[in-house]
Amino acid sequence: MSSQLQDALGMFAFLAIELSVLFIGISLLVGVLQRHIPPSKVEALLTSSGKRGYFLAAGLGAITPFCSCSTIPMLKGLIR
């Protein structure tokens, strides 16, 4: 095999493992949070009067990486 192909396969394996661990970890975290925080409390915080809900939602969005590994489990939890 050529060196470039070995590098590409190595990078693929590394990213596949890293993203799988990230996805599983964040899914677990979202599940734990859903178990301990009732949906009504989250809804009340995000729909509060004034600009507090907007800033809270923006803060929650800012601390999550911009990748589907975190946004999909979090969105699934919020929609549920």
Protein Blocks (a to p, Z undefined) as FASTA:
>chain_A
ZZklmmmmmmmmmmmmmmmmmmmmmmmmmmmmmmmmcfklmmmmmmgghjllmmmmmmmm
mmpccdfklmmmmmmmmmZZ
